[in-house]
Every structure is written in structure tokens, then in C-alpha cells.
Amino acid sequence: ATPPGALEPRYSGVATFMRAEVAAPEALDIAMFGVPYDGAVTNRPGARHGPREIRNASSLMRSIHPTFRINPFELCRVGDVGDVQFNRVYEVEPSLDDVERFVARLQRARCLPLAAGGDHSLSLPVLRAIARDRPVGMVHIDAHTDTWDTFKGCRYTHGSPFRRAVEEG
């Protein structure tokens, strides 16, 4: 099936990931969501704009892969469930808690969460929510490991999520 808005011009309508429907997680197999947060960066803020810009750029994607001729919308129910809402956006740990609660809600709905951020600190609450009921594995491909201990006395930064994840089990 073609995403409902796919027949509209790419520059019109509400921007969603890959022009997928805005949907409740209970109706989905894969729930794409944004995490517009960069409060844990030590330099170069701006990643908070990532989800919006990814939505904009993904409006140019075709629903069928040009080489493999696969249409993911025919294989599973894919939708955009919006952005994590932050209650205390200027405080890192409460913001990470907001992300964890959001992903836990997706887990309860039994859909696969697909996050677009935001700074690297957001990996920790996503892992926490997913690993709450079972062990998880992860492949991390990056120019650096994000395993710092602390920076200027703060344990939760964009450079420390995987150290914290290992420490938490």
C-alpha cells in the first residue's frame, strides 16, 4: 500500500517521516518518532532540529526502494507518532526520563520504536525502555564510543550514554 499522503505534492501537508500516516502506536508495527533534544551536548547544539529536518528531507523518499523494489508500507504498518514532549527541557535527567516514558508506551503497544534525534544522550533512555523486560544488543557505528564517564561533573552527556548503559546492565 502507498502511504495515504503519497499522491499529494511532496511540499504539501503535515511533514511526517517518509510521508507515513500520523497514527496511534497501537495501530502500528513500526512507530517512528522524534526526540527534539540536545540539552546534553558539550558543544555545537542544533541536533534538536533533527526530527523536523529528517521529516522534511524524507518527504522526497519513494515508497518503493528503487533497486530492491520493496515497499515497506506493504510489509508492515508504519506510522509517525509525533515527538517526545519534554516537561523540564533544561534539565538533562528529567528529559531523559521523558524519553524513556515515551518509548515505554510504544513498547506496551508492541510496536518497534524508531527514533530520530537529537543528541546521543537519547540512546540511553531508549535502551532503558527496550531492555526493561529483556536483554538487548546493539550495534554502534560512530567516530567515537560515547563512553565518557563525566564531563564538568555531569554524568549524563552526549558522550556518556553507552558507559551508563553498561553500568546499568
N, C-alpha and C positions, 0 to 999 in steps of 0.2 A: 504494500500500500504506500502511496505517496503521502508525505505529511500534508495535513489539511491546507496549510497556507502556501504550499509549494507552487501553486498555479498563479499566485499573486506576484507582482513585480518584487524583486528582492529588496528594494529600498522602501517598501511599504509595510505597514502592520507593526505589531509589537515584536521587538527583536527577542528571539529565543535561540537557544543553542540549536544549530542546524535546522532552524525553522520548524522545530518539533512543537507539538501542542503544549500549552501550559496545562498541567494536569496534577491531580492529587496522587501522592505516592502509591496509594492502594490500587490504582488503576495501571501501574507500570511494572515492567520488568527491570528497566534501567531508568533511574532518576538522575538527570543532570541538574546540578545546582551551582550557584555562585557563592564564593566566600570573599566578598569585597573588603579585605582587611590587610593592612600592612603595618600594624602597630608594634610589631616585634622586630622590625628591621633596624639594623645598626647604621645603615647608610642607604641612600637612594630610595626614598619612598615613592610610591606610584603604583605598586602592584595591586593596590585596592581597586584600581580601574580595570584590572584584568578581566573579570567576568563580563563586564559590559562590552569591552572591546572584542573579546572572544565571541560573544553573541553576534556582534556586528560583522566580524570577519567571517564567521561560519555561515552567514546568510548566503554566501557565494558558493557553498558546498552543494554538490549534486546529491540527490538521494540514492543514486546508483554509483558504485565505485567504477571508474572508467576502465580499469584493467580486469578486475575480477568479476565485474557485472553482478555484484551483490548489493542488495538493498536492505540495510539493517532494519528498516521500518517494516519489512515483510517477515523478518526473523523474530522480532520481539517488540514489545510495547515500550517505546522510548518517549520520554517527555521531559519538559523543563519544569521543575518545581520551585523556581524562584531563587532568591538569595537568603542566606542566613541573616537574620536580624540581630543586631548587637544591642544589648542593654547598657553596657558600660564600655563603649568603644575605645576609651582612652586608658583602659586598664587591661593588661595582657591576659592574666589568668582568668578573669571573668569572661573575657572574649573567647578564649579557648573553650571554656565551659559552654558557651552559647553554641559553638560549632559542634561540640560533642553531643549536646542535646538534639540538635537538628539531625545529625547523622543517625543517632539512636532511633529517632522517629522513622527514618527511612528503613532502618533495619527491622523495626517492628512491622512495617508494611511489607517486608520480604522482597524489597526491590534492591537492585545493585546500585550503590551510590557512585556517582561520577562527578567529582568536584573540580571546579575551576577557580583558582585563587588569583590572587592573594599571595602573601609571603609564605616561606617554607615552614613557619611555625605551625601552620594549619594541618600539616601532616600528622602531628601528634594527636589532636582530638579526633581526627578521622580514624586513626588506628585504634585509639581507645574504644571508640564506639563499636567498631567492627570486631575487635578482639574481646569484647566483654563476655561473649558466650563460647568462644572457641579460639584456638591458636590461629595466627595468621602468618603468612610470609610476605615478603615484599622485595621487589627488585628496585634499587635506587640507582638511577643513572644521572650523574651530575658532575660538575667540575670539582666539587668538594663534598665532604662527607656529612656535613651538618651534625657533627658530634662534639661540638664545643661543650665545655662544662658551664661556665658562666661568662658573662660579659658585663663589666661595670656593675657587678653584684646581682645581675638578673639571671635567673636560671632558665627562663623561657624566652628565647630569641629565635630568629630565623636560622641561626646557626647551631641550634641545640636539639631539634625535635627527635632525632634518632638516638641520641645519647639518652634522653629522657625515656624514650620508648623501651630501650634495652633495660634501663634501670627499673622501669615499672613492670617488666616481664612481658 
